[in-house]
Structure formats: structure tokens, C-alpha cells
Amino acid sequence: MNPLARLDQKFIWHPFTQMRDWLRREPIVITEGQGAVLRDVKGREFLDANSSIWTNLHGHRHPKINAAITRQLKKISHSSALGFANEPASLLAEKLVGVANSNSSGKNSKLGKVFFSDDGSTALEVALKLAYEFTRRTRGTNSMPKFLSLVGAYHGDTIGAVSLGHVDLFHKKFSGLLFKTDKVMSPYCYRCPFNRAKPEREDARKYRKCDWECVGLVENKFSAQTKKGNPYAAFVFEPLMQGAAGMIPQPSGWLGQVTKIARSHGALLIADEVMTGFGRTGVTCHLDNQANATALKNPAAAKLFACARVGVQPDFLCVAKGLTGGYLPMAATMTTQQVFDAFLGEYEEFKTFFHGHSFTGNQLGAAAALTSLGILQTAKSVSQRAQLQKHLQEELQSLWPLPNVGDIRQVGLVAGIELVKNWRTREPFMLRERVGIRVCEAMAKRGVLTRPVGNVIVLMPPYCTSRTQLHKMIGALRETVTEIF
Ligand SMILES: *Cc1c(COP(=O)(O)O)cnc(C)c1O
């Protein structure tokens, strides 16, 4: 065994990993990356088919981001945001405010303030605490505002973020540590009890037969409780697609309707764009040809967030994973002037937001993020993303003939392929059969790395992925599924 692999097995405890399984076989030790390719210590090459767990945008070792970090490193690596400002964080905040408000109207709804932290979980913790405190300040400190999130939601692993989540497998064991939140149905068309359509060889959103009962349930959730006033501080959601819930895309129109309901009952909107942000949900959009043409003509105006793509203006926008292009751990929680103002006061009023992290506003991360945003706004990147979105859609078609493929769900530059025992009955595999894990292990042997969510295989290629590389990723999945079943 490679000596580094041995050290890993001797000393490291891996996240979300049954370590007994881990210790059974030699781990892949990644040493280098270039574009969409990862290389291991033995010189083998792999395609990074999930962008290193959804973080990487432009590929590894991007010359511009490398240069930005190096340039910054020549000046300083880190200084504290507790007490001091710094150059890249100031510039980045301005830039984020610019891209996050591409279709905002009105001063009050604008996301004009940025609170930096380290990862997706902390971005959500910040939104959660701010929304809670803001609501108590505006509704009265006797109120105990609650949160509403979606079935299957995953918003991170710190205790607040876990409380917002509804993945029993991950969260139930910690229930004694959590505060209670409410949940409401998410629009999982493929397995929706209200969808009366028989399975077809197409994305379930397209052939669903229902009366938008899922939207009705959101309305009921609010109206059933509003006798004593709206109990919710905020409605928390991933826009357009829930990631760790199993790549669950929302049918067109759902997000607009439910956020309108939440707002009309006085709840704030917390958008978790940790996965969906920074162009991941695509450039082109079958709904809006006008927007497509504009994005290609004016790349600086391309909508980088899922909310902006469908005209939803949240009160909190949480970003992380792709913020630095996937280079360094950094996150941001953006919010409105109105929320900001509720924390202003004389020192001794103690209205201060008492929260922060050692690496808040890190200079290297901010320099990388600033450059990554610049790249996203180039014509080259916009057309690259538009191409990749189209190629992904075309390549995915080759999976429909497989009888174990139940649903293929693409939103922009991300796809989830749900494997089932029988596509005609939608019968699922049991989790203990480890179907997703087995498929991904076999794909790795074919030189393609990704990680499943249960029985759903995730494809989330870096934006620089070529057609040939994409073809190889999907070919590896197709061959593996054919071989295993
Ligand atoms: C990954 C993820 C998180 C948590 O982010 P970490 O950086 O892992 O803490 C939160 N929300 C969503 C939607 C995510 O995909």
C-alpha cells in the first residue's frame, strides 16, 4: 500500500464514511488536479465528475485564480475581521452585492450587506441567528419564532443547520440536541403521491399529472397556524433544486408560488444557494429566451443565482462551496439593510450581532472569490456553461434505455440519476444494498469520480469539462449500471 494511504488509514477519520468499509481497501490519494482531471499518487487519472463535492467551478489549477492567490499571498495570508477591514474582502462584498441583486427592485429588498464565514453550515447558522433575532426584535421578544423548511432538506452539519434539516438518516441521532423546526412537502415529482402519471422515460416534472397539491400544503401550513399570527421567522429552501435531499428539482413555477405564500404571511425567505449558486443552475433557461440572449450578449449580467433566475428576492442568501471557485473554505450570508438596521444601537444597548469566526473575511479566500466571480462574468465562461448545459442534456439521453434508471433530473449543470429496481414500478433499492456506493466505486475503476446521494448518482462537472470528458463520465455510468445489474 502507498505510504500516504497507510497514514490516512492509520490517522484520519473521514466525513460521512463508514470507517470499517474505508479500512477495507486502499484509498485513492489525490495529489494533483488540472481542469476537470484529478491525478493520484500512483499517476492514475480520474475525471472530477462531482467537482470535488460540488465546490469546484472552473476546474483545478485555473491560472487566474492561482495567480490571484499567489499575488495576495505575497502581501498577507490572513488578518482578522474582528477589528479590521481588508482589501479583498471589501472588494468581494461589493462584487457579491452587484451579482446578487441583478433583478432586484426597491431599496428595502436589496441584499446590500455581507457577513463572511467559512462554509455552508456556518452561512446557514448566521442566517438562522439573524432571522431569529430580527424577528424577535420586530415582533417582540416574547415571541419564539420557528423555522419552516422542506422535507429532505439538508443545510449543513452544525447544530443549527442540522435543526433546519430533515434527513432522518443523518439527523435523527442528534434529535436531543436540536431545536424543533417544521417541515413541508418538497415537490419531488418522481415520487409524489399526488402525481397520478405512470412513469415514462422522461424527467417526471415534464409528464406529472397533479393539481399543485404541494403548493396547497405550503399554504395550509401557514394558514393553519396563523390564528395566533405567523409562527415562522423564515422559510428556508434551496432554490430550483435540493441537493443532498437527492437532487430533487422543482417544477417550473413552484418556487415563485411558495415564496409568495411565505412572504404574504410575513415570513422571511432564507435561500440556501450553497450548491445552486455561481452559475450551477445554468445559463440558458427554456422559460426565458430573452434572458438567454441577454446573458450571452452581456456576460456581466448573467444571473449567477437560482433565485435571480426565477425572479425570487430572498432576505438572506447563503453561499459557500463555489464562492472561491472551490479553492478555499469561505462562505457568505447576504442580507438586507432592513435586517442590518435592526442590529444598530448604542453599544450598551447590546444589539450587536454576537457571532463570528476566526477566519471571517480571509484575504486569500476573498482574493480567489473575487477572481472567480470575474471569470464567471466573461463571455467565454458564459458560453462554456451554456454549451456544457446543452451537452449534458444530450449525453444524459443515452441513460434512458437502462431499465434501472428511474428518473433523470437535470437543472443547468447538475444532474441526478435515480436508480431503481424497476422503472415501470419505480420500486426503490433498499439503502442497505448500497447501490449508489457500488456504482460510484465501479465508476472510479473506469476513471470517473463522484459520490452518490442514496440511490441517486450525482453528475456535477466543472464548467471547463469538454464534450469528450462529459461523454466519458456518462459512458462510465452507463457501463457500470449495465455491468452491476
Ligand atoms: C454542502 C451544503 C451545505 C453545507 O455546506 P458545508 O460547506 O459542507 O458546511 C449547506 N447547504 C447546502 C445546500 C449544501 O449543499
The ligand as an SDF file (V2000), in Angstrom:
LIG
                    3D

 15 15  0  0  0  0  0  0  0  0999 V2000
  -22.9490   21.3810    1.2550 C   0  0  0  0  0  0  0  0  0  0  0  0
  -24.1690   22.1320    1.6300 C   0  0  0  0  0  0  0  0  0  0  0  0
  -24.2860   22.7800    2.8660 C   0  0  0  0  0  0  0  0  0  0  0  0
  -23.2120   22.6770    3.9120 C   0  0  0  0  0  0  0  0  0  0  0  0
  -22.0200   23.2320    3.4790 O   0  0  0  0  0  0  0  0  0  0  0  0
  -20.6320   22.8390    4.1730 P   0  0  0  0  0  0  0  0  0  0  0  0
  -19.6440   23.6940    3.4820 O   0  0  0  0  0  0  0  0  0  0  0  0
  -20.4370   21.3730    3.9210 O   0  0  0  0  0  0  0  0  0  0  0  0
  -20.7620   23.1450    5.6080 O   0  0  0  0  0  0  0  0  0  0  0  0
  -25.4160   23.5070    3.1170 C   0  0  0  0  0  0  0  0  0  0  0  0
  -26.3900   23.6080    2.2090 N   0  0  0  0  0  0  0  0  0  0  0  0
  -26.3190   23.0090    1.0190 C   0  0  0  0  0  0  0  0  0  0  0  0
  -27.4290   23.1840    0.0480 C   0  0  0  0  0  0  0  0  0  0  0  0
  -25.2120   22.2400    0.6820 C   0  0  0  0  0  0  0  0  0  0  0  0
  -25.1620   21.6290   -0.4970 O   0  0  0  0  0  0  0  0  0  0  0  0
  1  2  1  0
  2  3  1  0
  2 14  2  0
  3  4  1  0
  3 10  2  0
  4  5  1  0
  5  6  1  0
  6  7  2  0
  6  8  1  0
  6  9  1  0
 10 11  1  0
 11 12  2  0
 12 13  1  0
 12 14  1  0
 14 15  1  0
M  END
$$$$
